Amino acid sequence: MSQSMHELGSGAGATAAPDVVADSPLAGSPSPPVEPPATNRVLGFVARNEIAHRYAVIGVWVLMLLVYIAIEPSKMLQAATFQSIFGSQEDLVFPALAAVATFIVGEFDLSVAFIMGLCATALPVLVVLHGVNVVAACFIVVGIGIACGLVNGFFAVVVGVNGLIVTLGSGSLMLGVSLLISDSQTVSGLSVNFGKIDLYSIGGLPISFFYGIVLAAIFAYIVSFTPLGRHMTFVGASREVARLAGVRVNRIRFLSYVASGLLCSLGGILLAASLGGFDSSASSTYLLPALSAVFLGTAVIQPGRFNPIGTMVGIYFLATGIMGLELLGLGGWIEDAFYGAALVIAVSLAEVVRRRRGAS
């Protein structure tokens, strides 16, 4: 009997609820209808924000260029200035993209500049000092770069040493080997004809500029549209989840170091060809600019991710900034200062973007 009364009371309460709502002051205030135009405006605003987020660095790049033009129009608007910006960065394109190959899969390669320097040193040593045919020497140099990648991959992936420590140590070792084989001297004497593989002009720009564009485009296609690229991204996001999904994680990690060594060897060949030789002690000067461009690239195109197109934008963004400052009379110290500040800011931006992506 009491249970029936309780059920009846519950039912009465349930039916009375609408009456209470109906008598409330809010009853006469209907909810505002959702208007499609307003929704479209909101969606458009979000879309514009996303676009701005992806291309903000490009916008800053254009703005920076306009400021330089306004201050020094006679210098900045010369064809030679733009040729210098876009035609002298192949020595950064290859080590930067080599670093991206490992960073994408969650590894670290701080030896890219030193592998490139070793290869750029070995080529004139083989050709000029030992009389090796230049074509055969190029193949030997490519083998050297791949061997360096194999060594890094073995210790980082097979042995399990932290990649940051491995490549920092191997980079110092490679610098020492470069100094050894060159006797700490600048080895030069490569032929002018051989230099054309880097300096041959197309539309006022050296052919090496187009090498970099093609390489970045191919790399971007692999990362975005192939199973290998998706696996690389997957491994970089979470090794354990990728392993459980059947991805051969260690193989991809290992091959990323090999690919990095290969790209560095190609960059070393072009670098030696453009200079006619190489000073092995200059190897370390390429590391900071390359890393700055790589991290700056994580704020472009694919925010929060290492990507080759963003890295290319980062390279020429930094080149533009330095060129403009030098034309304004800030020489010598400004390059190191600019690259150092850019690296700190780029890493900070990457961290902010990473947190934003995690929060969303």
Buried (B, 14 or more C-beta within 10 A) or exposed (E): EEEEEEEEEEEEEEEEEEEEEEEEEEEEEEEEEEEEEEEEEEEEEEEEEEEEBBBBBBEEBEEBBEEBBEEBEEBBEEEEBBBBBBBBBBBBBBBBBBBBBBBBBBBBBBBBBBBBBBBBBBBBBBBBEEEBEBEEBBEBBBBBBBBBBBBBBBBBBEEEBEBEEBBBBBBBBBBEBBBEBBEEEBBEEBEEEBBBBBBEEEEEBBBBBBBBBEBBEEBBEBBBEEEEBBBBBBBBEEBEEBBEEEBEBBEBBBBBBBBBBBBBBBBBBBBBBBBBBBBBBBBEBBBBBBBBBBBBBBBBBBBBBBBBBBBBBBBBBBBBBBBBBBBBEBEEEBBEEBBEEBBEBBBEBBEEBBEEEEEE
